Amino acid sequence: MDVRTINVISKEYCTGCKACGDSCPQDAISFCIDNEGFWYPQISSDSCVNCGACLACCPVTNNTYENAEPIRAYASWNKDDNERRNATSGGVFPAIAEEIISSGGFVIGSAYTNNFKGAYHMVASNEEGISRLKGSKYFQSDTEKIYQKTKSCIDTGREVLFVGTPCQVAALYGFFGERPANLLTLDFICRGVPSPLLQKKKIEYYERMEQSRVIFYRDKYKKYAWIDFGAMLKYESGKEQFVSRWKDEFLHFFIAKNLNLRPSCYNCQFKKGNMYSDITMGDFWQIDRVTERDLRDGVSALVINTPKGQACIDRLQNSLYLIKKPIERISNGNPSYVSSPDRPKERGHFFSTITKDGWEGALQEFKEFRAETDEQKNAHEKRMRQRPLLFLKEEKENIDWDAFVYYNYRCNSVIREKNAFLIPYEGSVIDIHPNAKLNLKGNILINYCPSYPRGSKETVVRLRDGATVYLDNRVELAYGTTFSVAENAYFKAGYFTTMIDTCIICKKKMIFGNNVMFGRNITVFDSDYHPIYDSDFNPHIMDEEVVIGDNVWIGTNSIILKGSVIGNDTIIGAGTMVHGKVPKECVFTNKRTEDVVAEGYIWER
């Protein structure tokens, strides 16, 4: 055995990336599949010339290219509701992929085979191709010849996005021996790659149970919610089947027991600090300060590893919500970002049982490994279906139920999505004109303040004739708040919370971004509300819209006046009066002075 060939890599370390096969100038490497369903390189001694090309590109041994260090992290999701809901987490990949395609580039990622019993990497150059790459595949994707195809795309000079596991991305750079300027790489937080054999067994099992061919399959399907995902199957017979995460034994053996992973995954060399991609993505599990809509629709974790990755994300400001987070918050909910799974001692027996007795035999043999009792699983499913209503149950003593029933089920002016509610607490005063429209994608909680005991103050919500309000996420209006939208005025907000004694009076147009927080006693006006004239009785502009960006905190006793535009990721200091533009990513204060700002003006009541 020549030490210059891939044969020096033991089975315990081989990642199955197949870059060695693509790099061989003699086409001397083929791949055999072992009894566990994983492929490994096999060198033809008749063709091999011991050139060392296969070993040079191997991600296990190659360290000639620079790895990436994480520089920034975000919680993120797609602003397109359909993309977000159809994605497996927050829908970040479709936004990045569509940006590349729109510029004439190529996107390379994993797609299911036609029978859903396997997956392979392919090149996409249009929307139809992108649709095949969407969604998680919980098993190893076949990358044979994809490195050569990627090189062909790179050679066109167009932008190329390559998506894969961390070891596949490392293999790609090993194949090139450099970082091509027009190559962008995206990997994901990887627990490990289950055997393709298990995917084949899974589809065959469901087809056998239904006596019909599977014509659609999707892992991490969000039928009820992102945190309560499952597998969705559609059959040639017309039947649809949702298998919740609580009842999916295939998923349980992977996520909870680590039984079906590739041997190299138990000693992965491509974790935090040794990753090579420009961007790493995943689910933002255990994200704090999250709303019920976000738990339903999904939140992605993004780690930016290179300036090229940051430049890409900067191009997507109109497509993605981006909330900066400490990188440690991501690893808190995703231990796979920093560490490999433990290898169970029963792993070998599991695979031999699968080979000998099939899936049903493995279920019986490993019944002590199974997820939970049927009673426990049913309880989880029941809670999953009822999750949107649990908040109402917990707060039932404080809610004005007569008003709740009227505004959610009888008032035509309230247009809400399923599982989004207007929740009026005792002390709510609501006046919505029949010609006004209140559009809810998240809950609005009126006269609600979780931080302090209930006081005697009321919260007033008033929408006049022709007023239009869009609430894209959860909104909390605390005690003593006045929220008024005038005739034909427009108001839109994402996740938005107030503290006590807030006054928001919208006469023309206000737009609040996502994750906006008000302190106590905040006032927001978009109008003078009384005519102002110069000395010749020429009218002064009375109304100018107010725009507050994403991730903005308005400090106590601040006043936001007409024409104000506040940038993203900004803090407005306590007692500040804003009138004009505030840049993004700053702490802004404005001390009031006794200066005269204009002369010769009069006003009328």
N, C-alpha and C positions, 0 to 999 in steps of 0.2 A: 504493500500500500504506500503510495507516494504521499508525503506530508504536504504537498502543494495542491492537493485536491480537497474537495468538500467532504471526502470520506473521514477526515479527522474530526468532524463535528459529530458528537454522539447523539443518539436519539433523544436523550434527555434535554438537549439544548437546541436541536434543530427546530426552527419556528414554522417550517413549511411554507416559507415565503415564495419559493420557486425562482428567486432571482438568479440562482446559480445556473438553472437551465437556460434562461434568457441570455446569460452572459457567455455561454460556451460557444466558441467560434467553430467547433467541430460538431456541434449538435450531438454531443456524446452523453448527455444527461437526460434520462427519463425519470418518471416518478411512479413508484409502486405504492399501493394502498395496503396498510397492515390490517390486522383483524379488528382494530379499534376504529377504522374508518379514516385514519390520518395518512397523508401522503409523505413520502421521504424520497430523496434523490438516489438514483442508482446509476453508476457510471459504467459505460461500456469500455472495457479495457482495450477493445479493438480500435476504438475511435479516439480515445483520450490521448493527448500529446503532452499532458502534465504542464500546461502553460500557466496554471495558477489563477486563471481568470475567475473561476467559480469561487475560489476561496477569497479572492480580493474583494468581491462584492458582498460576501456573506455578512449580514448585520451582526452576527454573533462575534465575529473576529475583527471586523473592519472598524477602525477608529481614526481614519484619515480625514474625515469630514467633521466639522464642528457641530456639536450638539447644541440645542437651543435651551435657554434659561427662561423660565416664566417671568414676564415683566408686568403683567396686568391681568386682572380677572373681572368678569362681568356676570351678572344675571341678565338674561336676555330672552326675548321672544319676538316672533314675527308680528308686525302690525297688521298683516292680512289675517283676519280671523279664520278664514277657511284653511289657509296654509298651516296656521298654528294648530287648529283642531285636528287636522288630518295627519300632522306630524307625530312622532313618537314622544317628543318632549316639547320644546318651545318653537320648533320650526325654523331654526337658524340655518341649517344646511340648504333648504330651498332658496333662501334669500341670497346666500353666497353663490350658489350654483347659477341662479338666474342672472346675477350680476356678471358672472364670467361668460355665460352664453350670450348675453345681450351685447357684449363687446366683441363677439365673434370667436370666442375661445372654445376650449374643450373641457369637459368634466369627466373624470374617470373614477368610478366607484363600483360598488357591489350591487348586482341585480339577481333576482331569483331566476332559476331555470323555469321553463314553461310548465313543468309539473310540480314546482315548488319543493322538490326533493333535494335541491342543491342550490348553490349560488356561485357566481363567477364575476370577475371584474370585467367591465366593458367601457367603451368610450362613448360618451353622449355629446351631441352637438346641437340639440334642439330640445324643446319642451317635452316632447314625447319620450326622448331618452332620459331626461331628468326624472320624469315620473317613475321610471323603472328603478332608479337608484334610491328613491326615498324609502325611509323606514329601516328599522333595525333588523339585522339578520343574526339570530342567536346561534350561529355556527360558523365554521371557517369557510371563507370564500376562496375559490380557486383563482389564483393569479397567474397561471401559466401564460406566457407570451405577453402579459400586460406591460411589462417594462419596455419591451421592444416597441409596442404600440405607443406607449407614452413618449418614447424618444422620437418617434415619427411625428407626433403632435408637437413636441417641443421644437423640432427642426423647422416647422412652418413659421416660427416666430410669433405665433399667437399665444395668448395667455392660456395656461393649462392649470386646472385644479385637480389634484390627486387626493382621493379620500381612502383611508384604510386604517388598519390597526397600527399602533406605534411601531411594531416590528416591520410591517410592510412599508411604512414610510422610510424607516431606516434602511431597508433593503433597496428602495428606490434610489436614495442618495448614494448608496454603495454601488449600484449599477452605473450611475452617472459619474461617480468619483468627484462630484462637485455639486454646487447648488445653482442650477440654471436660473438666469435672471427672470425668465417668463414662467417659472414653475412656482405655484402656490400649493402648499401641502396642508391637509386637514386630517388629524387623527382624532380618536375619541378615547375617553376614559374606559379602559378595557379590563374587565374582570378576568378574561381569558376566552379562548375560542373553543366552544364545544365541538364534538365530533360531527362532521356531516352525516355520518352513519345514523346518528340519533334523529336528525331532521328527516332523513329518509324513512326511518322506522315510525316516526311520529305521523307523517302524512299517510303512510300505508295503514297505520292503525286506525286513523280516523276514516279513511276510505273503506276499510273493512267493516267498521262499526256502522257506517251509513249505507254501505253497499252502493256507493256513488263516487265518482271522480271529483277531487278537489279542483276547483277552477279559480279560486282566490284564497290567498292566505296572507295574513299580516300579524306579526308579533307586536306586542305593546300597543294594541288597538285601544283607543280611549272611548269605549262605549259609555261608561259612566263618568270616568275622570282619569286624569293623568296618573294620580296616585293609586287608582284602582283599575289598572289596565288589565288586558288579557289578550288572548289570541282570537282572531276572527277568521272563520272559515266559511266559504260558500261552495256549494256542491252543484254538480251538473243536474241533480234532481230538483234544484230550486231551493233547497233548504239552506238556511243560514244558521251558524252555530257560533256562539261566543263562549269561550272557555276562560273564566276569570283566573287571575293570577293565584287565587286561593285554591283552585281546583286543578291546576295544571301541574301534573306530576313531572312532566318533562322539564318544565321551568324550575320546579322545586329542586330537582336533582342537580341542576346547574347553579342556581342562585344560592341556595341554602347549604348544599352538601358538596359542591365542587367535584362531583363524581365523574363527569364526562368531559373534562378539559384535556387539551393537548399537554403531554408531559412537560414541555418547555414553559408552559404558562405558570407552573408552580415555582419557577425560578426565573421570572421575567426580568430581563435586563433593561427594560424600556419604561421605567416609571419616572416620576417627578425628578428632575435634575439630570435625567439621561434620556430626554426625548428630543426628537429632531424636527418635528413639524413646526410650521408657522403658527398654527392655531390648533388648540385642543378643545373639543366640545364634549358635552355629556349632559346628564340630568342634574339639575341643581336640587338634589335631595336634601331635606332638612333646612331648606332656605327659611330664614326668619322673616317676620313681618310680612307674611304672604296673605293674600286674600283668597276667599273661597273660589273666585273665578280663576285665579292663577293655579290653584290646586286642581281645578277642573280641566283647564286648557293646557297647562304645562309650562315649565320654566327651564330654559337651557342654562347650563354653566359654560362659560367661555374663558379659556386661558390663552392669552396672547403671548407667544413665545419669541417672536422676532419683530423688528420694525416693519417687515413686509406684511406680517399678519396684522399689525395695527393699521397699516395703510389700507388694507382690504376692508377692515371693519369701519374705518372712517368713511369709506365710500357708501356705507349702508345705513347712514343716519336716518334716511327717509323710510327704510324698510324694517329696521329693528329698533326695539326699545333696548337700551343699554344702561344698566345700573352698575356702577363700579362696586366691587366687593373685594375684601381681603382674600387672597388665594387660599388661606387656611380654612375659610368657610366652605370652600368647595371640597377640600379633602375631608372635612368633618363628616359630610354626608356621603362621600365617595372614597372609602378607604382604598379602593383599587387604584386610585390615582397615585398612591405612594407605596403600596405594598402588594405582593403577590398572594394569591389564595393558598391556604394550607392544602396539602395533598392528603386525602383520606386513605387510610390503610386498606379500605374496602374497594378501592378503585379498580384494581385488576380483576377482582372477583365480579364486579359489576359488569365490566365489558365481556368477560367470558360468559356470563349468564345471558347477556343480550345476544351474543353470537349463538349460543346453544339453544336457549329457550324463548328467544324473542322478547318483545316488550312486555307482554302479559306475564311471562315467566319472571322477568326482572321486577315487575311490580309486586309479585307474590314473594319473591325471595327477599326483597328489600322493603317489606311492608313497614318495618320499624323506622325506616328512613322517610316514609311518606309524610306529606305536609302536615295534616291534622286529621282529627276525626271528622266524619261527615257532618256531625252536629256543629263543630267549630267552623268548618268551611261554610256551612249555610248561614251561620251567624255573621261571618265576615261579609258574605254576599248581601245579606239583608242590610247591614250597616252601610255597605257601599251604595246601595240604591237609595238609602235614606239620608246619606251624608249632607246633602244640601238643606235638609230640614232640621238637622240636629241643633243648629244655632237657635232656631225658633223655639224648639222644645226647651232648651236651656234658659231662654229669656222669657218664657211664657207668662210669668207673673207681672212683667213690666210693660208688655205690649198692649196697645189699644186695639183689641181684636176687631171691634166693629169697623174702625177705620181701615185696618189691615184687609179685611174681606172686601170692603167697598173698593179701595184703590187698586187692589191686585186682581179682582175678578169682575167688577162691575163698571169701573170707570174707563170709558173708551179713550180718554186722554193719556192713560198710562199704557205704554207699549213695552212689554218686557219679554226677554228671552226666558225660556224654561229655566227654572232654578235661580232666577233673579227676582227679587222682591222689594217692594216699598214697605219698610218696617217702621211704623209709627209708634214710638214709645209714648207713654202717658205724658201729657203736656205738649203734644204736637198740635200745631194749628196749621191746617193744610187748606189752601184755596187754589184749585186748579181750574182754569176756565175751560169750558167744553171744547173750545177751538185751540187750546194749547196742546203740546205734545211733550210727554216725558218718556224718553226712550231709555230703557234699562238693560244693560248687559251684565251689571253686577248689582248687588244689594245697595239700597240707600237707607241708612239708619238715621231716623229723625229724632232729635232730642235725646241723643245717646252720647255718653261720655264714660268710657271704661275706667278712666283714671281716678274719678272722684265720685263720692256718693251723690245720689240724685238730689238736686235742689228744687226750689219752687219755680224756677224760671221756665218759660215756654220757648219753643222753637217755632218760628213762622216760616212756612214755605208757601210762596205765592207765585203762580204763573199766570200772567195776564193773557188776554185774547191774542192768539197768533204766536205766543212764545214757543220756542223750540229748545228743548234741553236734551243733550245726549250724555249719558253717564256710561262710560266704557268699562268701569270697574267699580269696586266698592267705594262708597262715599259715606262719611260719618259727619253729621251735623250736631255739634254738642249743644248743651243747654244755653239758652239765651241767644241763639243764632237767628239772624234774619237773612233769608235767602229769597230774593225777589228778582224775577225776570219780567221785564216790561213788555208792552205790546210789540209783537213782531221782532222781539230781540232773540239773540241766539247765545246759548251757553253750552260749552262742552268741557268735560273733565275726565281724566283717568282716575287712578286710585288717589283719593283726596280726603283729608281729615281736617276738621277744625277743633279748636278748643273753645272754651266758654266765651260768650259775648262777641261772636264774629258777626260782621255785617257785610253782606255781598249784595249789591244792588246793580243789576245788569240792565242798562237801558238800550245798548246797541249790540255789543258782541264781546264775549269773554271766552278764552280758551285756556284751560289749565291742563298741563301735561300729566304724566303718570308719576305717582309717588310725590305728591305735593302735601306738605304739612304746615298747618297754621298754628301759631301759638295763641295765647289769649288776646282778646280785644283787638282783632284785626279788622280793618275796614278796606273794602275794595270797591271803587267807583269807576265807571267808564264814561262818566258824563259830569258836567257842571250842574245839571238838573234845573238851573235857572238861567235865562238868557243873559248874556254879557255883551255889551256894545262898547265900541270906542266912542270918542267924543263926537263923532259925526254919525253915530247910530248905525255904523256898519257892524253886522253881527260877528261875534267871535265864534270859532269852531267849538261847538258845545260837546259833541260826542266823539270819542276815539277809542278803538278797541283795546282791550288789555290781554296780553299774552304772557302766561307763566309757563316756563319750560318744565322738563322732567327733572325729578330729584331736587326739588326746591323747598327749602325750609324758610318760612316767614316768621321772624321773631316777634315776641309780644309787643303790643302797642304800636305796631307798624301800620302805615297807611299806603295803599297802592292806588294811585290816581290814574285818570284817563291817559291813554297813550303809552302806558308803561309796557315794556317788553323785557322780561327777565330771562336770562339764558339758563341753559341746563346746568345742573350740579352746582347750584348757587345757594348761599346762605344770606338772607337779609337780616342784618343785625336788629336787635330790639330797639323800638322807638324810631325806626327809620321811615322817612317819607320818600316814596319812589315816584318819580314823574319823568319818564324817559327810558332810555335803554340801559340795561345792566348786563355786562358781559357774562359769559358762561364761566363756570369753575372759579368762582371768587367768593369772598366774604365782603358784602357791601353794606356800608353804613352811610348815612347822610344826616349830619347834625344840622338841625334847623337854625337859621340865623334871622336877624331882624332886617335883612336887606330888602329893599323895594325891588320887586321883580317886574313891575309894569306901572305905567302912569296913564291917566286920562280915560280910565274905564269906569263904566257904571253897570248896574245890574237891575233886574226886575224880579219881583216875587212871582 
